[in-house]
Amino acid sequence: MDVSPAAMVQAVVANQQADVAQKVQLAMLRKSMDMEGSAALALLQGVTGALPLANSGSLGTQVNVLA
């Protein structure tokens, strides 16, 4: 086991770099999950919106059907 000061400093620096990398990965995961959630919400809001009936013609004036 090497207990030299240089080895200890190197271990601390490597640990700090790993911590920073982990924080960046977690931030990117949260951002991508937020983006995916907003996209899904926008898609659902677009589908569930009320569609107006047709005003004229023989089709679409009585029943509102979404295919």
N, C-alpha and C positions, 0 to 999 in steps of 0.2 A: 504494500500500500504506500503510495507516494503522498507525503504530507508537506511537500514544499509549498512555499507561498505562491509561486507561479502556477502550480497545479490547482491550488485552491481558487485563485483568481479566475483561471480558465474555467473551472467548474461553475463558479458563480455567474460568469458572463454567459456561458452556455445555457444555464438555467433561466436567466433573464431573457435571452433570445427565444427560448422555447415558450416562455410565458407570453411574450409579445405576439409570437406567431399564433398561439392558441386564442388570444383575445381577438386578433384580426379574423381568424376563421369563424369564431363565434359571432362577431359583428356581421360578417358576410352572410352567415346562415340566417341570422335574424332579419337582415335586410331582404334576402330572397324570399323568406317566408312571408314577410309583410307585403312584398310585391305580388306574390302568388295569391294571398288573401284578398288584396284589392282587386286583382283581375277576376277572381272568382265572384266576388261581390258585384262587380260591374256586370259580369255576364248574367248573374241571377237577376239583377235589377232590370236588365234589358228584356229578359224572358217573361218576367212576372208583371211587366207594365200593362196597363189596360189598353187594349186595342180598340179603336173606334169602329163602329159599324159603318158600312157603306151608306152614303146618302142617296144614291140614285141607282137605278138598274134593277134587274130581277134577282141578282145574286148578292148575298152578303148583307141584306138589309134587315134580316130577322134573327139570325144566329151568328154569333161571333165564334169562329172556329180557327184554331191555330194548328196548322199541320206541322 
